[in-house]
Each structure stands twice: as C-alpha cells, then as structure tokens.
Amino acid sequence: MSGSVRIKFCGIRSTADADAAVAAGADLIGVNFVPESPRCVDIATAEAICQQVASTGVERVALFRNPSWEDVEHVLRRCDFDRVQLHGEETEEEVEQVDLPVIKAIRGADLEAAETYPGTILLLDHPSEGGGKGNAWDWSEASELIAHGHDVILAGGLAPDNVERALAEIGELLPWGVDCATGVEGDDYHKDPDKMKAFVAAVRRAEDAGSDGRKPGENEG
C-alpha cells in the first residue's frame, strides 16, 4: 500500500480490468456476485481474476447482497478471496458467520447501523440510492463515524474529479479507504485505466495536502 487511505476499485469484470487496477495502484479489487448487477461475473471469470492478481499483494474482495450461505461457500471454495463484502440487509449474526474479514455496506453515515457491526469495516454508500448507482452524497457525515473509532470506506459517487474534495470534507481523520466503481468506468462497465490512475493520483494528493497542513486541491505558496 502506497498511502494511508486504501483504494478499492469495485466491479472488476475481467483479468484485463484487474491488471489495469493493479497497475494504477489499487490496494483492493472487488468482484461482484450480485445477480441483478450489470457488473456480476460468473465463477470461472472470478477464479481467473483472483489468480491473475494472486502475487501482486492486492486484496481480493467478493461482493454479495443478501446471499444464501450456500452461495457464499460455493464462491469461497472455488476462488481465493481475502475479504467478503456484504451489501444487503445482512444481520450481525450473518456477518459473524463468514470466516474471512468482512466489509459491511451501510447507507450513509448511520451511527446506529454502524454500532450493529462492531469490529467490522464499514462501507458508507449513498444513503438513499444504495450500491453501484454512482451518486454523490454529503461525505462529510462520515467524520462522525471515524471519530467514534469506526474503520470506514467512503463510497457513493466518487470519481477522479471529486475524491480530493470528499476527503477534504471529512477533515483530518481520514477514512480507512475509498471505493470507486462507476466513476472509473468506460464502456460496458469495464474499468478505464486512465481514470483509475487519475483516481489514485487524486487520493494521494489529498493525503499529501493533509500531511503538510494544506487542504486538498490547495496549491502551495
């Protein structure tokens, strides 16, 4: 990892997408198993993606929404994932049933929901639209959860041209990570290598600005 804020690109659909994400500087990649999603991949494709990045140090995350336990087990038997992301209405008991570290998506900076999943990394998505829609929200609200000691991944409408501002709105307490799917996509939901590189560069600029007292996007001198 090249910075303190981890960068996750979600909805990787091919080994080419995975290669581009690694080259751009991703820390994690997400592979989607939600049948209703246009980014959903089959098990063979997921297995190939996992094998492609196995030696890179980039973490592989399997994304589900309200899955059956059998579906999760089937994927984890076939593919070598490092984490599981749950993007539905999964209970605390269901989260604890997963052997791998879990990222639990919640809508917005909901402190009550966050307290339901103690010790779990929380992905904060758009409060009303849910995951994968690429809509922005008031990212500054995440600061309350961070201040309460929660590890959060900021998501929802992030793109190369706004992620610096989103991190600036949170303030000095940076999130555990940031997550982007729609904002770095080209045609057919595949990832655009140049957009991913621009996103990573923007996050690292925000970190550098914060470390020397400047606001992200503010020039020196």
C-alpha positions in Angstrom: 0.0 0.0 0.0 1.5 3.3 -1.1 -0.6 5.6 1.2 -2.6 5.5 4.4 -6.0 5.5 2.6 -6.6 2.2 0.9 -8.1 2.4 -2.6 -10.6 -0.2 -3.7 -11.9 -0.5 -7.3 -15.1 -2.5 -7.3 -16.9 -4.3 -10.1 -13.8 -5.8 -11.7 -15.1 -7.8 -14.7 -12.1 -9.3 -16.4 -8.4 -10.1 -16.0 -7.7 -7.0 -18.1 -9.6 -4.9 -15.6 -7.7 -6.5 -12.8 -4.3 -5.8 -14.4 -5.3 -2.2 -15.0 -6.4 -1.8 -11.4 -3.1 -3.2 -10.1 -1.1 -1.0 -12.5 -3.0 2.1 -11.4 -2.1 1.4 -7.7 -5.2 -0.2 -6.2 -5.0 -1.8 -2.8 -8.1 -3.9 -3.1 -10.3 -5.0 -6.0 -14.0 -6.1 -5.7 -15.6 -8.9 -7.7 -19.4 -8.8 -7.9 -21.6 -11.8 -7.3 -24.9 -9.9 -7.2 -27.1 -11.4 -9.9 -29.1 -8.2 -10.5 -25.9 -6.2 -11.1 -24.5 -5.4 -14.5 -21.1 -6.0 -13.0 -21.8 -9.5 -11.9 -19.4 -12.2 -13.1 -19.5 -16.0 -13.3 -17.4 -18.2 -11.1 -14.9 -19.0 -13.8 -14.2 -15.4 -14.5 -13.9 -14.6 -10.8 -11.4 -17.5 -10.4 -9.3 -16.2 -13.3 -9.3 -12.7 -11.8 -8.2 -14.0 -8.4 -5.4 -16.0 -9.9 -4.3 -13.0 -12.0 -3.6 -10.8 -9.0 -2.5 -13.5 -6.6 1.1 -12.5 -6.5 0.6 -8.7 -6.5 -0.3 -8.1 -2.9 -3.7 -6.5 -4.0 -6.5 -7.8 -1.8 -9.4 -9.6 -3.5 -12.9 -8.9 -2.2 -16.0 -11.0 -3.0 -19.2 -8.8 -3.1 -22.6 -10.3 -2.2 -26.0 -8.8 -1.4 -28.4 -10.9 0.8 -26.8 -14.2 -0.4 -27.6 -17.7 0.8 -24.8 -19.2 2.8 -24.5 -21.9 0.2 -23.8 -19.3 -2.5 -21.0 -17.7 -0.4 -19.5 -21.1 0.4 -19.5 -22.1 -3.2 -17.6 -19.0 -4.3 -15.1 -19.2 -1.5 -14.4 -22.8 -2.2 -13.6 -22.0 -5.8 -11.9 -18.6 -5.5 -9.1 -17.4 -3.3 -10.6 -14.2 -1.8 -9.1 -12.2 1.1 -12.3 -10.5 2.2 -16.1 -10.6 1.8 -18.2 -7.5 1.2 -21.9 -7.8 2.2 -24.1 -5.1 0.6 -27.6 -6.0 1.7 -29.6 -6.3 4.9 -27.4 -9.0 6.5 -27.6 -9.3 10.2 -24.7 -9.2 12.7 -25.0 -13.0 13.1 -24.7 -13.5 9.3 -21.7 -11.2 9.2 -20.0 -13.2 12.0 -20.7 -16.5 10.1 -18.2 -15.5 7.4 -14.7 -16.8 8.2 -12.9 -14.1 6.2 -12.7 -10.4 7.2 -15.9 -8.7 6.3 -16.7 -5.3 4.8 -20.3 -4.4 5.6 -22.0 -1.7 3.5 -24.4 0.6 5.2 -26.4 3.5 3.8 -24.7 6.8 4.7 -23.1 7.6 8.0 -25.7 5.8 10.1 -24.2 5.6 13.6 -26.9 3.2 14.8 -26.3 0.9 11.9 -22.6 1.1 12.4 -22.9 0.0 16.0 -24.7 -3.1 14.8 -21.5 -4.4 13.3 -18.7 -3.9 15.9 -15.2 -4.6 14.7 -16.3 -4.7 11.0 -15.0 -2.3 8.3 -18.0 -0.3 7.1 -18.5 0.8 3.5 -20.6 4.0 3.5 -22.7 4.3 0.4 -25.3 6.7 -0.8 -28.0 6.9 1.9 -31.0 6.5 -0.4 -29.8 5.1 -3.6 -27.8 2.1 -2.4 -24.8 0.5 -4.0 -23.5 0.7 -7.6 -25.5 3.8 -8.6 -22.6 6.2 -8.5 -24.4 9.0 -6.8 -22.7 11.6 -4.5 -23.9 12.5 -1.0 -22.7 14.5 1.9 -19.4 12.7 2.5 -18.5 15.0 5.5 -21.0 13.0 7.5 -18.5 10.1 7.6 -16.4 12.1 10.0 -18.7 11.3 13.0 -18.2 7.5 12.5 -14.5 7.9 12.1 -14.4 10.0 15.3 -16.3 7.2 17.1 -13.5 4.8 16.1 -15.1 3.0 13.2 -13.0 1.9 10.2 -14.9 3.2 7.2 -14.6 3.0 3.4 -16.0 6.1 1.7 -18.1 5.3 -1.4 -21.0 6.7 -3.4 -20.4 8.9 -6.4 -16.6 9.1 -6.0 -14.6 9.9 -9.2 -11.2 11.3 -10.1 -12.6 14.9 -10.1 -14.3 14.8 -6.7 -12.4 12.4 -4.4 -10.0 15.1 -3.2 -12.9 17.3 -2.2 -14.6 14.3 -0.5 -11.6 13.6 1.7 -11.2 17.3 2.4 -14.9 17.4 3.7 -14.1 14.7 6.1 -11.3 16.6 7.7 -8.2 15.5 9.5 -9.4 12.0 10.3 -9.0 10.2 7.1 -11.1 7.0 6.3 -9.7 3.5 6.2 -10.3 3.5 2.5 -12.2 4.8 -0.5 -14.2 2.8 -3.0 -15.0 3.6 -6.7 -16.8 1.7 -9.4 -18.9 3.9 -11.7 -16.5 6.8 -11.5 -13.7 5.0 -13.2 -15.7 3.0 -15.8 -15.7 3.2 -19.6 -17.9 1.2 -21.9 -19.9 -1.9 -20.8 -19.0 -1.3 -17.1 -15.3 -2.1 -17.7 -12.7 -0.1 -15.9 -10.9 2.7 -17.7 -7.1 2.5 -16.9 -6.6 6.3 -17.2 -9.5 7.1 -14.9 -8.2 4.6 -12.3 -4.7 6.2 -12.5 -6.3 9.7 -12.1 -8.3 8.5 -9.1 -5.3 7.1 -7.3 -3.3 10.2 -8.0 -6.1 12.4 -6.6 -6.3 10.3 -3.4 -2.5 10.6 -2.9 -2.6 14.3 -3.5 -5.3 14.6 -0.8 -3.1 12.7 1.6 -0.1 14.8 0.8 -2.0 18.0 1.3 -3.3 16.9 4.6 0.1 15.9 5.9 1.5 19.4 5.4 -1.5 21.3 6.6 -3.0 22.3 3.3 -6.5 21.5 2.2 -6.7 19.0 -0.7 -6.6 20.9 -4.0 -4.9 23.9 -2.4 -1.7 25.0 -4.1 1.5 25.6 -2.1 2.7 29.2 -1.9 
